[in-house]
């Protein structure tokens, strides 16, 4: 009878133990992924969306005004300046006509400093919007 039991295969207890070990290893693997890094990536994705929104709104303003950016704050500076009320305040120039509200950096943005900067190349007239607070060593900017 002992020979018959040995050749029958895997018992229910052995199967439960293997499943429990696999569940434990899976849990450890899931927790080993860095949640802080995942959140930083999510914020960077939002920053990419914001710089695109700024560039699109500015481009629409330019298209509607015969290839000239029309703004009470004046022309886009040729040296990098912060977007917001403490820097280059374009809120009245692009909101709400081209964008509902100024996008703010998901971590540091305020109305005085949105967390984004703008510059226009003097020789090529290319406008660049940059995220000032990109994480994980990313460089987030859009030009047009």
N, CA, C and O atoms as CSV, one atom per row, in Angstrom:
chain,resi,resn,atom,element,x,y,z
A,1,UNK,N,N,0.810,-1.187,0.000
A,1,UNK,CA,C,0.000,0.000,0.000
A,1,UNK,C,C,0.861,1.262,0.000
A,1,UNK,O,O,0.481,2.264,-0.606
A,2,UNK,N,N,1.988,1.230,0.654
A,2,UNK,CA,C,2.871,2.393,0.632
A,2,UNK,C,C,3.392,2.665,-0.762
A,2,UNK,O,O,3.570,3.824,-1.138
A,3,UNK,N,N,3.642,1.607,-1.547
A,3,UNK,CA,C,4.103,1.806,-2.911
A,3,UNK,C,C,3.028,2.453,-3.769
A,3,UNK,O,O,3.333,3.274,-4.634
A,4,UNK,N,N,1.762,2.087,-3.533
A,4,UNK,CA,C,0.664,2.688,-4.284
A,4,UNK,C,C,0.543,4.174,-3.979
A,4,UNK,O,O,0.315,4.968,-4.892
A,5,UNK,N,N,0.687,4.567,-2.730
A,5,UNK,CA,C,0.550,5.979,-2.342
A,5,UNK,C,C,1.685,6.816,-2.926
A,5,UNK,O,O,1.476,7.967,-3.307
A,6,UNK,N,N,2.866,6.251,-2.996
A,6,UNK,CA,C,4.001,6.993,-3.524
A,6,UNK,C,C,3.851,7.268,-5.014
A,6,UNK,O,O,4.342,8.288,-5.496
A,7,UNK,N,N,3.210,6.417,-5.729
A,7,UNK,CA,C,3.114,6.580,-7.176
A,7,UNK,C,C,1.864,7.342,-7.612
A,7,UNK,O,O,1.661,7.541,-8.809
A,8,UNK,N,N,1.026,7.771,-6.672
A,8,UNK,CA,C,-0.220,8.433,-7.044
A,8,UNK,C,C,-0.026,9.854,-7.545
A,8,UNK,O,O,-0.875,10.339,-8.294
A,9,UNK,N,N,1.014,10.528,-7.185
A,9,UNK,CA,C,1.224,11.884,-7.677
A,9,UNK,C,C,1.187,12.917,-6.569
A,9,UNK,O,O,1.585,12.635,-5.439
A,10,UNK,N,N,0.712,14.113,-6.887
A,10,UNK,CA,C,0.733,15.264,-5.985
A,10,UNK,C,C,-0.508,15.232,-5.100
A,10,UNK,O,O,-1.620,14.989,-5.567
A,11,UNK,N,N,-0.289,15.484,-3.815
A,11,UNK,CA,C,-1.434,15.536,-2.897
A,11,UNK,C,C,-2.001,16.948,-2.873
A,11,UNK,O,O,-1.376,17.890,-3.360
A,12,UNK,N,N,-3.158,17.078,-2.319
A,12,UNK,CA,C,-3.829,18.365,-2.214
A,12,UNK,C,C,-3.008,19.338,-1.363
A,12,UNK,O,O,-2.913,20.518,-1.699
A,13,UNK,N,N,-2.425,18.866,-0.284
A,13,UNK,CA,C,-1.610,19.724,0.587
A,13,UNK,C,C,-0.406,20.259,-0.172
A,13,UNK,O,O,-0.080,21.440,-0.050
A,14,UNK,N,N,0.254,19.425,-0.944
A,14,UNK,CA,C,1.404,19.874,-1.726
A,14,UNK,C,C,0.996,20.940,-2.735
A,14,UNK,O,O,1.715,21.920,-2.930
A,15,UNK,N,N,-0.128,20.756,-3.360
A,15,UNK,CA,C,-0.641,21.716,-4.334
A,15,UNK,C,C,-0.949,23.058,-3.667
A,15,UNK,O,O,-0.633,24.110,-4.222
A,16,UNK,N,N,-1.556,23.031,-2.495
A,16,UNK,CA,C,-1.875,24.253,-1.758
A,16,UNK,C,C,-0.589,24.979,-1.365
A,16,UNK,O,O,-0.518,26.204,-1.460
A,17,UNK,N,N,0.416,24.241,-0.929
A,17,UNK,CA,C,1.695,24.848,-0.542
A,17,UNK,C,C,2.352,25.528,-1.744
A,17,UNK,O,O,2.862,26.641,-1.615
A,18,UNK,N,N,2.347,24.887,-2.891
A,18,UNK,CA,C,2.937,25.472,-4.099
A,18,UNK,C,C,2.191,26.731,-4.505
A,18,UNK,O,O,2.820,27.723,-4.871
A,19,UNK,N,N,0.874,26.716,-4.451
A,19,UNK,CA,C,0.070,27.894,-4.794
A,19,UNK,C,C,0.353,29.033,-3.819
A,19,UNK,O,O,0.458,30.188,-4.233
A,20,UNK,N,N,0.476,28.722,-2.526
A,20,UNK,CA,C,0.770,29.754,-1.526
A,20,UNK,C,C,2.146,30.376,-1.774
A,20,UNK,O,O,2.304,31.591,-1.652
A,21,UNK,N,N,3.126,29.569,-2.116
A,21,UNK,CA,C,4.468,30.089,-2.398
A,21,UNK,C,C,4.442,30.979,-3.635
A,21,UNK,O,O,5.067,32.040,-3.648
A,22,UNK,N,N,3.728,30.558,-4.669
A,22,UNK,CA,C,3.615,31.379,-5.880
A,22,UNK,C,C,2.914,32.702,-5.591
A,22,UNK,O,O,3.319,33.742,-6.112
A,23,UNK,N,N,1.879,32.675,-4.776
A,23,UNK,CA,C,1.169,33.902,-4.416
A,23,UNK,C,C,2.090,34.842,-3.638
A,23,UNK,O,O,2.074,36.052,-3.864
A,24,UNK,N,N,2.879,34.301,-2.738
A,24,UNK,CA,C,3.821,35.102,-1.962
A,24,UNK,C,C,4.879,35.734,-2.861
A,24,UNK,O,O,5.186,36.917,-2.716
A,25,UNK,N,N,5.431,34.968,-3.774
A,25,UNK,CA,C,6.438,35.492,-4.702
A,25,UNK,C,C,5.849,36.557,-5.624
A,25,UNK,O,O,6.505,37.554,-5.926
A,26,UNK,N,N,4.618,36.345,-6.067
A,26,UNK,CA,C,3.955,37.337,-6.916
A,26,UNK,C,C,3.741,38.639,-6.153
A,26,UNK,O,O,3.956,39.720,-6.701
A,27,UNK,N,N,3.324,38.545,-4.904
A,27,UNK,CA,C,3.133,39.736,-4.067
A,27,UNK,C,C,4.426,40.495,-3.870
A,27,UNK,O,O,4.441,41.724,-3.933
A,28,UNK,N,N,5.504,39.783,-3.634
A,28,UNK,CA,C,6.807,40.426,-3.462
A,28,UNK,C,C,7.234,41.119,-4.752
A,28,UNK,O,O,7.765,42.229,-4.719
A,29,UNK,N,N,7.002,40.467,-5.883
A,29,UNK,CA,C,7.376,41.057,-7.175
A,29,UNK,C,C,6.585,42.331,-7.442
A,29,UNK,O,O,7.142,43.313,-7.932
A,30,UNK,N,N,5.308,42.324,-7.128
A,30,UNK,CA,C,4.470,43.510,-7.356
A,30,UNK,C,C,4.925,44.657,-6.467
A,30,UNK,O,O,4.981,45.802,-6.914
A,31,UNK,N,N,5.251,44.361,-5.214
A,31,UNK,CA,C,5.694,45.409,-4.300
A,31,UNK,C,C,7.089,45.924,-4.628
A,31,UNK,O,O,7.455,47.029,-4.227
A,32,UNK,N,N,7.862,45.135,-5.351
A,32,UNK,CA,C,9.219,45.570,-5.680
A,32,UNK,C,C,9.235,46.671,-6.728
A,32,UNK,O,O,10.227,47.388,-6.852
A,33,UNK,N,N,8.149,46.817,-7.487
A,33,UNK,CA,C,8.076,47.932,-8.423
A,33,UNK,C,C,7.954,49.208,-7.614
A,33,UNK,O,O,7.172,49.266,-6.664
A,34,UNK,N,N,8.702,50.217,-7.970
A,34,UNK,CA,C,8.775,51.455,-7.204
A,34,UNK,C,C,7.555,52.332,-7.480
A,34,UNK,O,O,7.451,52.923,-8.554
A,35,UNK,N,N,6.621,52.424,-6.512
A,35,UNK,CA,C,5.438,53.250,-6.737
A,35,UNK,C,C,5.776,54.729,-6.915
A,35,UNK,O,O,5.086,55.431,-7.655
A,36,UNK,N,N,6.817,55.206,-6.256
A,36,UNK,CA,C,7.195,56.616,-6.408
A,36,UNK,C,C,7.624,56.901,-7.845
A,36,UNK,O,O,7.303,57.952,-8.399
A,37,UNK,N,N,8.342,55.969,-8.438
A,37,UNK,CA,C,8.775,56.152,-9.824
A,37,UNK,C,C,7.572,56.104,-10.769
A,37,UNK,O,O,7.516,56.848,-11.748
A,38,UNK,N,N,6.620,55.234,-10.472
A,38,UNK,CA,C,5.421,55.170,-11.302
A,38,UNK,C,C,4.639,56.486,-11.228
A,38,UNK,O,O,4.123,56.957,-12.242
A,39,UNK,N,N,4.551,57.076,-10.039
A,39,UNK,CA,C,3.860,58.356,-9.893
A,39,UNK,C,C,4.606,59.473,-10.616
A,39,UNK,O,O,3.987,60.345,-11.226
A,40,UNK,N,N,5.932,59.444,-10.548
A,40,UNK,CA,C,6.735,60.447,-11.258
A,40,UNK,C,C,6.518,60.332,-12.766
A,40,UNK,O,O,6.418,61.344,-13.460
A,41,UNK,N,N,6.448,59.115,-13.264
A,41,UNK,CA,C,6.176,58.926,-14.701
A,41,UNK,C,C,4.802,59.470,-15.074
A,41,UNK,O,O,4.639,60.075,-16.134
A,42,UNK,N,N,3.816,59.258,-14.209
A,42,UNK,CA,C,2.469,59.771,-14.473
A,42,UNK,C,C,2.476,61.296,-14.509
A,42,UNK,O,O,1.839,61.903,-15.371
A,43,UNK,N,N,3.197,61.916,-13.572
A,43,UNK,CA,C,3.277,63.386,-13.575
A,43,UNK,C,C,3.993,63.885,-14.824
A,43,UNK,O,O,3.594,64.899,-15.396
A,44,UNK,N,N,5.041,63.192,-15.257
A,44,UNK,CA,C,5.737,63.593,-16.485
A,44,UNK,C,C,4.828,63.481,-17.701
A,44,UNK,O,O,4.887,64.318,-18.602
A,45,UNK,N,N,3.998,62.464,-17.730
A,45,UNK,CA,C,3.036,62.323,-18.832
A,45,UNK,C,C,2.086,63.513,-18.853
A,45,UNK,O,O,1.749,64.033,-19.917
A,46,UNK,N,N,1.663,63.935,-17.678
A,46,UNK,CA,C,0.779,65.101,-17.596
A,46,UNK,C,C,1.528,66.358,-18.051
A,46,UNK,O,O,0.951,67.221,-18.712
A,47,UNK,N,N,2.799,66.458,-17.698
A,47,UNK,CA,C,3.601,67.614,-18.144
A,47,UNK,C,C,3.729,67.648,-19.664
A,47,UNK,O,O,3.651,68.720,-20.265
A,48,UNK,N,N,3.926,66.487,-20.293
A,48,UNK,CA,C,3.975,66.428,-21.769
A,48,UNK,C,C,2.675,66.974,-22.347
A,48,UNK,O,O,2.687,67.747,-23.304
A,49,UNK,N,N,1.575,66.572,-21.768
A,49,UNK,CA,C,0.275,67.051,-22.241
A,49,UNK,C,C,0.153,68.563,-22.076
A,49,UNK,O,O,-0.364,69.247,-22.960
A,50,UNK,N,N,0.627,69.082,-20.951
A,50,UNK,CA,C,0.540,70.521,-20.702
A,50,UNK,C,C,1.368,71.341,-21.686
A,50,UNK,O,O,0.880,72.342,-22.210
A,51,UNK,N,N,2.614,70.937,-21.947
A,51,UNK,CA,C,3.427,71.722,-22.879
A,51,UNK,C,C,2.801,71.690,-24.273
A,51,UNK,O,O,2.857,72.686,-24.995
A,52,UNK,N,N,2.207,70.564,-24.660
A,52,UNK,CA,C,1.511,70.495,-25.949
A,52,UNK,C,C,0.297,71.421,-25.959
A,52,UNK,O,O,0.013,72.066,-26.968
A,53,UNK,N,N,-0.417,71.486,-24.837
A,53,UNK,CA,C,-1.575,72.382,-24.746
A,53,UNK,C,C,-1.157,73.842,-24.886
A,53,UNK,O,O,-1.817,74.613,-25.583
A,54,UNK,N,N,-0.064,74.225,-24.226
A,54,UNK,CA,C,0.438,75.596,-24.362
A,54,UNK,C,C,0.817,75.901,-25.809
A,54,UNK,O,O,0.412,76.924,-26.362
A,55,UNK,N,N,1.592,75.012,-26.413
A,55,UNK,CA,C,2.035,75.241,-27.796
A,55,UNK,C,C,0.845,75.334,-28.742
A,55,UNK,O,O,0.818,76.197,-29.619
A,56,UNK,N,N,-0.135,74.457,-28.572
A,56,UNK,CA,C,-1.319,74.481,-29.438
A,56,UNK,C,C,-2.107,75.778,-29.265
A,56,UNK,O,O,-2.539,76.374,-30.252
A,57,UNK,N,N,-2.296,76.218,-28.026
A,57,UNK,CA,C,-3.052,77.456,-27.779
A,57,UNK,C,C,-2.324,78.661,-28.371
A,57,UNK,O,O,-2.946,79.527,-28.986
A,58,UNK,N,N,-1.016,78.712,-28.187
A,58,UNK,CA,C,-0.238,79.828,-28.744
A,58,UNK,C,C,-0.288,79.796,-30.272
A,58,UNK,O,O,-0.427,80.840,-30.910
A,59,UNK,N,N,-0.177,78.620,-30.853
A,59,UNK,CA,C,-0.237,78.489,-32.319
A,59,UNK,C,C,-1.590,78.915,-32.864
A,59,UNK,O,O,-1.664,79.528,-33.929
A,60,UNK,N,N,-2.657,78.597,-32.149
A,60,UNK,CA,C,-3.987,79.009,-32.586
A,60,UNK,C,C,-4.116,80.529,-32.529
A,60,UNK,O,O,-4.706,81.133,-33.424
A,61,UNK,N,N,-3.574,81.145,-31.491
A,61,UNK,CA,C,-3.589,82.605,-31.395
A,61,UNK,C,C,-2.833,83.218,-32.566
A,61,UNK,O,O,-3.298,84.183,-33.172
A,62,UNK,N,N,-1.686,82.667,-32.879
A,62,UNK,CA,C,-0.875,83.159,-34.000
A,62,UNK,C,C,-1.635,83.003,-35.320
A,62,UNK,O,O,-1.643,83.914,-36.147
A,63,UNK,N,N,-2.268,81.854,-35.511
A,63,UNK,CA,C,-3.010,81.603,-36.750
A,63,UNK,C,C,-4.182,82.567,-36.900
A,63,UNK,O,O,-4.489,83.010,-38.007
A,64,UNK,N,N,-4.833,82.890,-35.792
A,64,UNK,CA,C,-5.982,83.797,-35.846
A,64,UNK,C,C,-5.578,85.262,-36.024
A,64,UNK,O,O,-6.424,86.095,-36.349
A,65,UNK,N,N,-4.304,85.588,-35.818
A,65,UNK,CA,C,-3.858,86.984,-35.861
A,65,UNK,C,C,-2.767,87.214,-36.903
A,65,UNK,O,O,-1.787,87.913,-36.645
A,66,UNK,N,N,-2.945,86.625,-38.075
A,66,UNK,CA,C,-2.054,86.849,-39.216
A,66,UNK,C,C,-0.582,86.587,-38.894
A,66,UNK,O,O,0.287,87.408,-39.188
A,67,UNK,N,N,-0.319,85.436,-38.288
A,67,UNK,CA,C,1.043,84.986,-37.977
A,67,UNK,C,C,1.792,85.865,-36.972
A,67,UNK,O,O,3.022,85.920,-36.976
A,68,UNK,N,N,1.036,86.548,-36.115
A,68,UNK,CA,C,1.641,87.350,-35.052
A,68,UNK,C,C,0.963,86.975,-33.739
A,68,UNK,O,O,-0.265,86.960,-33.653
A,69,UNK,N,N,1.769,86.671,-32.710
A,69,UNK,CA,C,1.184,86.370,-31.402
A,69,UNK,C,C,0.704,87.673,-30.791
A,69,UNK,O,O,1.498,88.571,-30.512
A,70,UNK,N,N,-0.594,87.767,-30.587
A,70,UNK,CA,C,-1.199,88.974,-30.060
A,70,UNK,C,C,-1.509,88.773,-28.588
A,70,UNK,O,O,-2.286,87.896,-28.211
A,71,UNK,N,N,-0.876,89.618,-27.752
A,71,UNK,CA,C,-1.044,89.459,-26.323
A,71,UNK,C,C,-0.784,90.786,-25.619
A,71,UNK,O,O,0.135,91.524,-25.977
A,72,UNK,N,N,-1.600,91.075,-24.620
A,72,UNK,CA,C,-1.406,92.299,-23.829
A,72,UNK,C,C,-0.091,92.263,-23.065
A,72,UNK,O,O,0.453,93.312,-22.723
A,73,UNK,N,N,0.427,91.067,-22.794
A,73,UNK,CA,C,1.700,90.936,-22.078
A,73,UNK,C,C,2.885,91.244,-22.985
A,73,UNK,O,O,4.027,91.299,-22.528
A,74,UNK,N,N,2.612,91.443,-24.256
A,74,UNK,CA,C,3.677,91.746,-25.210
A,74,UNK,C,C,4.114,90.507,-25.970
A,74,UNK,O,O,3.563,89.424,-25.772
A,75,UNK,N,N,5.102,90.665,-26.836
A,75,UNK,CA,C,5.567,89.516,-27.622
A,75,UNK,C,C,6.234,88.478,-26.719
A,75,UNK,O,O,6.654,88.775,-25.601
A,76,UNK,N,N,6.315,87.271,-27.231
A,76,UNK,CA,C,6.968,86.209,-26.474
A,76,UNK,C,C,8.442,86.569,-26.331
A,76,UNK,O,O,9.092,86.900,-27.322
A,77,UNK,N,N,8.980,86.510,-25.113
A,77,UNK,CA,C,10.369,86.916,-24.878
A,77,UNK,C,C,11.375,86.040,-25.619
A,77,UNK,O,O,11.117,84.870,-25.900
A,78,UNK,N,N,12.523,86.633,-25.927
A,78,UNK,CA,C,13.600,85.887,-26.582
A,78,UNK,C,C,14.586,85.312,-25.571
A,78,UNK,O,O,15.583,84.700,-25.955
A,79,UNK,N,N,14.317,85.501,-24.303
A,79,UNK,CA,C,15.077,84.806,-23.259
A,79,UNK,C,C,14.064,84.058,-22.401
A,79,UNK,O,O,12.946,84.531,-22.197
A,80,UNK,N,N,14.448,82.910,-21.907
A,80,UNK,CA,C,13.526,82.033,-21.188
A,80,UNK,C,C,12.926,82.753,-19.987
A,80,UNK,O,O,13.635,83.377,-19.197
A,81,UNK,N,N,11.598,82.653,-19.869
A,81,UNK,CA,C,10.881,83.290,-18.768
A,81,UNK,C,C,9.756,82.359,-18.309
A,81,UNK,O,O,9.178,81.614,-19.099
A,82,UNK,N,N,9.470,82.427,-17.026
A,82,UNK,CA,C,8.445,81.581,-16.413
A,82,UNK,C,C,7.063,82.034,-16.868
A,82,UNK,O,O,6.786,83.231,-16.947
A,83,UNK,N,N,6.201,81.069,-17.165
A,83,UNK,CA,C,4.804,81.374,-17.456
A,83,UNK,C,C,4.065,81.519,-16.129
A,83,UNK,O,O,4.194,80.674,-15.244
A,84,UNK,N,N,3.303,82.578,-15.998
A,84,UNK,CA,C,2.553,82.831,-14.767
A,84,UNK,C,C,2.550,84.312,-14.462
A,84,UNK,O,O,3.183,85.100,-15.165
A,85,UNK,N,N,1.846,84.686,-13.429
A,85,UNK,CA,C,1.714,86.115,-13.123
A,85,UNK,C,C,3.015,86.743,-12.647
A,85,UNK,O,O,3.160,87.965,-12.701
A,86,UNK,N,N,3.975,85.927,-12.177
A,86,UNK,CA,C,5.255,86.501,-11.753
A,86,UNK,C,C,6.242,86.597,-12.910
A,86,UNK,O,O,7.316,87.180,-12.760
A,87,UNK,N,N,5.892,86.033,-14.058
A,87,UNK,CA,C,6.775,86.072,-15.218
A,87,UNK,C,C,6.035,86.621,-16.424
A,87,UNK,O,O,5.597,87.771,-16.432
A,88,UNK,N,N,5.903,85.794,-17.427
A,88,UNK,CA,C,5.203,86.177,-18.653
A,88,UNK,C,C,3.762,85.696,-18.532
A,88,UNK,O,O,3.490,84.502,-18.657
A,89,UNK,N,N,2.843,86.619,-18.289
A,89,UNK,CA,C,1.454,86.268,-18.011
A,89,UNK,C,C,0.624,86.275,-19.291
A,89,UNK,O,O,0.155,87.325,-19.732
A,90,UNK,N,N,0.447,85.095,-19.882
A,90,UNK,CA,C,-0.320,84.999,-21.118
A,90,UNK,C,C,-1.736,84.485,-20.891
A,90,UNK,O,O,-2.440,84.148,-21.843
A,91,UNK,N,N,-2.148,84.426,-19.638
A,91,UNK,CA,C,-3.479,83.884,-19.327
A,91,UNK,C,C,-4.567,84.590,-20.123
A,91,UNK,O,O,-5.427,83.933,-20.711
A,92,UNK,N,N,-4.540,85.913,-20.151
A,92,UNK,CA,C,-5.569,86.660,-20.861
A,92,UNK,C,C,-5.487,86.537,-22.374
A,92,UNK,O,O,-6.439,86.872,-23.079
A,93,UNK,N,N,-4.361,86.061,-22.872
A,93,UNK,CA,C,-4.142,85.970,-24.316
A,93,UNK,C,C,-4.624,84.645,-24.901
A,93,UNK,O,O,-4.980,84.575,-26.077
A,94,UNK,N,N,-4.634,83.604,-24.088
A,94,UNK,CA,C,-5.015,82.289,-24.626
A,94,UNK,C,C,-6.202,81.657,-23.905
A,94,UNK,O,O,-6.773,80.686,-24.400
A,95,UNK,N,N,-6.587,82.197,-22.731
A,95,UNK,CA,C,-7.760,81.655,-22.034
A,95,UNK,C,C,-8.901,82.644,-22.153
A,95,UNK,O,O,-8.626,83.844,-22.160
A,96,UNK,N,N,-10.097,82.261,-22.243
A,96,UNK,CA,C,-10.623,80.918,-22.483
A,96,UNK,C,C,-10.796,80.590,-23.958
A,96,UNK,O,O,-11.332,79.536,-24.300
A,97,UNK,N,N,-10.345,81.485,-24.840
A,97,UNK,CA,C,-10.553,81.285,-26.273
A,97,UNK,C,C,-9.842,80.041,-26.802
A,97,UNK,O,O,-10.441,79.261,-27.543
A,98,UNK,N,N,-8.584,79.846,-26.436
A,98,UNK,CA,C,-7.785,78.758,-27.000
A,98,UNK,C,C,-7.555,77.603,-26.030
A,98,UNK,O,O,-7.244,76.489,-26.450
A,99,UNK,N,N,-7.707,77.867,-24.752
A,99,UNK,CA,C,-7.529,76.852,-23.723
A,99,UNK,C,C,-8.381,77.291,-22.529
A,99,UNK,O,O,-8.455,78.482,-22.228
A,100,UNK,N,N,-9.009,76.359,-21.864
A,100,UNK,CA,C,-9.942,76.706,-20.786
A,100,UNK,C,C,-9.239,77.431,-19.637
A,100,UNK,O,O,-9.713,78.469,-19.175
A,101,UNK,N,N,-8.128,76.895,-19.182
A,101,UNK,CA,C,-7.347,77.534,-18.128
A,101,UNK,C,C,-5.882,77.163,-18.315
A,101,UNK,O,O,-5.565,76.185,-18.991
A,102,UNK,N,N,-4.998,77.942,-17.717
A,102,UNK,CA,C,-3.573,77.644,-17.851
A,102,UNK,C,C,-3.241,76.352,-17.121
A,102,UNK,O,O,-3.559,76.212,-15.940
A,103,UNK,N,N,-2.607,75.410,-17.804
A,103,UNK,CA,C,-2.182,74.189,-17.130
A,103,UNK,C,C,-1.095,74.500,-16.097
A,103,UNK,O,O,-0.180,75.279,-16.361
A,104,UNK,N,N,-1.207,73.889,-14.935
A,104,UNK,CA,C,-0.226,74.048,-13.873
A,104,UNK,C,C,0.526,72.736,-13.685
A,104,UNK,O,O,-0.043,71.657,-13.853
A,105,UNK,N,N,1.798,72.834,-13.338
A,105,UNK,CA,C,2.574,71.640,-13.064
A,105,UNK,C,C,1.856,70.819,-11.993
A,105,UNK,O,O,1.395,71.380,-10.998
A,106,UNK,N,N,1.751,69.485,-12.179
A,106,UNK,CA,C,0.997,68.669,-11.238
A,106,UNK,C,C,1.566,68.646,-9.818
A,106,UNK,O,O,0.873,68.242,-8.884
A,107,UNK,N,N,2.795,69.067,-9.649
A,107,UNK,CA,C,3.381,69.026,-8.317
A,107,UNK,C,C,3.687,70.417,-7.763
A,107,UNK,O,O,3.506,70.655,-6.569
A,108,UNK,N,N,4.143,71.332,-8.605
A,108,UNK,CA,C,4.631,72.618,-8.098
A,108,UNK,C,C,3.907,73.839,-8.667
A,108,UNK,O,O,4.194,74.962,-8.253
A,109,UNK,N,N,2.989,73.650,-9.591
A,109,UNK,CA,C,2.385,74.788,-10.281
A,109,UNK,C,C,1.463,75.632,-9.423
A,109,UNK,O,O,0.670,75.118,-8.635
A,110,UNK,N,N,1.588,76.959,-9.595
A,110,UNK,CA,C,0.698,77.938,-8.960
A,110,UNK,C,C,0.355,78.998,-10.002
A,110,UNK,O,O,0.898,78.980,-11.106
A,111,UNK,N,N,-0.524,79.902,-9.666
A,111,UNK,CA,C,-0.873,80.954,-10.629
A,111,UNK,C,C,0.298,81.907,-10.869
A,111,UNK,O,O,0.397,82.501,-11.942
A,112,UNK,N,N,1.174,82.057,-9.895
A,112,UNK,CA,C,2.318,82.950,-10.086
A,112,UNK,C,C,3.448,82.272,-10.851
A,112,UNK,O,O,4.201,82.940,-11.560
A,113,UNK,N,N,3.575,80.958,-10.716
A,113,UNK,CA,C,4.588,80.178,-11.438
A,113,UNK,C,C,3.956,78.855,-11.832
A,113,UNK,O,O,3.816,77.951,-11.008
A,114,UNK,N,N,3.575,78.749,-13.097
A,114,UNK,CA,C,2.859,77.552,-13.554
A,114,UNK,C,C,3.730,76.304,-13.555
A,114,UNK,O,O,3.211,75.189,-13.606
A,115,UNK,N,N,5.040,76.476,-13.498
A,115,UNK,CA,C,5.956,75.338,-13.591
A,115,UNK,C,C,6.442,75.123,-15.019
A,115,UNK,O,O,7.120,74.138,-15.310
A,116,UNK,N,N,6.091,76.056,-15.910
A,116,UNK,CA,C,6.488,75.975,-17.311
A,116,UNK,C,C,7.130,77.287,-17.720
A,116,UNK,O,O,6.785,78.346,-17.195
A,117,UNK,N,N,8.062,77.218,-18.656
A,117,UNK,CA,C,8.750,78.401,-19.170
A,117,UNK,C,C,8.552,78.483,-20.673
A,117,UNK,O,O,8.247,77.493,-21.339
A,118,UNK,N,N,8.735,79.703,-21.191
A,118,UNK,CA,C,8.560,79.924,-22.624
A,118,UNK,C,C,9.707,80.775,-23.149
A,118,UNK,O,O,10.256,81.606,-22.425
A,119,UNK,N,N,10.060,80.567,-24.398
A,119,UNK,CA,C,11.082,81.380,-25.059
A,119,UNK,C,C,10.815,81.325,-26.563
A,119,UNK,O,O,10.312,80.330,-27.084
A,120,UNK,N,N,11.159,82.403,-27.241
A,120,UNK,CA,C,11.072,82.430,-28.704
A,120,UNK,C,C,12.455,82.711,-29.252
A,120,UNK,O,O,13.102,83.684,-28.866
A,121,UNK,N,N,12.902,81.857,-30.152
A,121,UNK,CA,C,14.200,82.048,-30.783
A,121,UNK,C,C,14.118,83.288,-31.665
A,121,UNK,O,O,13.253,83.381,-32.537
A,122,UNK,N,N,15.017,84.237,-31.437
A,122,UNK,CA,C,14.976,85.518,-32.149
A,122,UNK,C,C,15.203,85.359,-33.645
A,122,UNK,O,O,14.614,86.097,-34.435
A,123,UNK,N,N,16.040,84.418,-34.049
A,123,UNK,CA,C,16.360,84.304,-35.471
A,123,UNK,C,C,15.384,83.407,-36.235
A,123,UNK,O,O,15.105,83.659,-37.407
A,124,UNK,N,N,14.867,82.370,-35.589
A,124,UNK,CA,C,13.981,81.440,-36.303
A,124,UNK,C,C,12.508,81.607,-35.943
A,124,UNK,O,O,11.641,81.041,-36.608
A,125,UNK,N,N,12.221,82.374,-34.905
A,125,UNK,CA,C,10.858,82.590,-34.401
A,125,UNK,C,C,10.213,81.313,-33.852
A,125,UNK,O,O,9.000,81.280,-33.645
A,126,UNK,N,N,10.994,80.278,-33.619
A,126,UNK,CA,C,10.463,79.045,-33.037
A,126,UNK,C,C,10.169,79.289,-31.558
A,126,UNK,O,O,11.010,79.801,-30.820
A,127,UNK,N,N,8.963,78.913,-31.143
A,127,UNK,CA,C,8.535,79.075,-29.753
A,127,UNK,C,C,8.711,77.736,-29.054
A,127,UNK,O,O,8.327,76.696,-29.589
A,128,UNK,N,N,9.298,77.761,-27.845
A,128,UNK,CA,C,9.511,76.544,-27.071
A,128,UNK,C,C,8.924,76.720,-25.683
A,128,UNK,O,O,9.207,77.699,-24.993
A,129,UNK,N,N,8.101,75.759,-25.283
A,129,UNK,CA,C,7.567,75.708,-23.923
A,129,UNK,C,C,8.221,74.511,-23.243
A,129,UNK,O,O,8.274,73.417,-23.803
A,130,UNK,N,N,8.719,74.734,-22.024
A,130,UNK,CA,C,9.470,73.714,-21.300
A,130,UNK,C,C,8.896,73.515,-19.909
A,130,UNK,O,O,8.476,74.471,-19.257
A,131,UNK,N,N,8.880,72.269,-19.459
A,131,UNK,CA,C,8.521,71.979,-18.074
A,131,UNK,C,C,9.740,72.233,-17.208
A,131,UNK,O,O,10.809,71.677,-17.458
A,132,UNK,N,N,9.585,73.074,-16.186
A,132,UNK,CA,C,10.699,73.407,-15.304
A,132,UNK,C,C,10.959,72.334,-14.250
A,132,UNK,O,O,12.041,72.292,-13.665
A,133,UNK,N,N,9.984,71.473,-14.006
A,133,UNK,CA,C,10.077,70.538,-12.886
A,133,UNK,C,C,9.953,69.080,-13.312
A,133,UNK,O,O,9.457,68.256,-12.544
A,134,UNK,N,N,10.393,68.749,-14.515
A,134,UNK,CA,C,10.328,67.363,-14.988
A,134,UNK,C,C,11.133,66.465,-14.043
A,134,UNK,O,O,12.161,66.870,-13.499
A,135,UNK,N,N,10.647,65.259,-13.868
A,135,UNK,CA,C,11.276,64.314,-12.948
A,135,UNK,C,C,11.976,63.199,-13.713
A,135,UNK,O,O,11.828,63.077,-14.929
A,136,UNK,N,N,12.732,62.398,-12.996
A,136,UNK,CA,C,13.428,61.226,-13.515
A,136,UNK,C,C,14.455,61.578,-14.588
A,136,UNK,O,O,14.806,60.740,-15.418
A,137,UNK,N,N,14.925,62.803,-14.568
A,137,UNK,CA,C,15.929,63.221,-15.535
A,137,UNK,C,C,15.381,63.490,-16.931
A,137,UNK,O,O,16.151,63.673,-17.874
A,138,UNK,N,N,14.068,63.517,-17.069
A,138,UNK,CA,C,13.462,63.774,-18.380
A,138,UNK,C,C,13.559,65.258,-18.727
A,138,UNK,O,O,13.530,66.114,-17.843
A,139,UNK,N,N,13.672,65.546,-19.993
A,139,UNK,CA,C,13.613,66.914,-20.510
A,139,UNK,C,C,12.308,67.007,-21.293
A,139,UNK,O,O,12.146,66.373,-22.335
A,140,UNK,N,N,11.390,67.800,-20.779
A,140,UNK,CA,C,10.056,67.891,-21.381
A,140,UNK,C,C,9.891,69.273,-21.984
A,140,UNK,O,O,9.877,70.275,-21.270
A,141,UNK,N,N,9.766,69.321,-23.308
A,141,UNK,CA,C,9.536,70.584,-23.983
A,141,UNK,C,C,8.877,70.323,-25.335
A,141,UNK,O,O,8.940,69.221,-25.880
A,142,UNK,N,N,8.251,71.362,-25.851
A,142,UNK,CA,C,7.642,71.292,-27.181
A,142,UNK,C,C,7.934,72.596,-27.890
A,142,UNK,O,O,7.914,73.669,-27.286
A,143,UNK,N,N,8.205,72.490,-29.174
A,143,UNK,CA,C,8.535,73.676,-29.981
A,143,UNK,C,C,7.683,73.711,-31.227
A,143,UNK,O,O,7.274,72.680,-31.760
A,144,UNK,N,N,7.428,74.923,-31.676
A,144,UNK,CA,C,6.719,75.104,-32.946
A,144,UNK,C,C,7.025,76.484,-33.466
A,144,UNK,O,O,6.536,76.866,-34.530
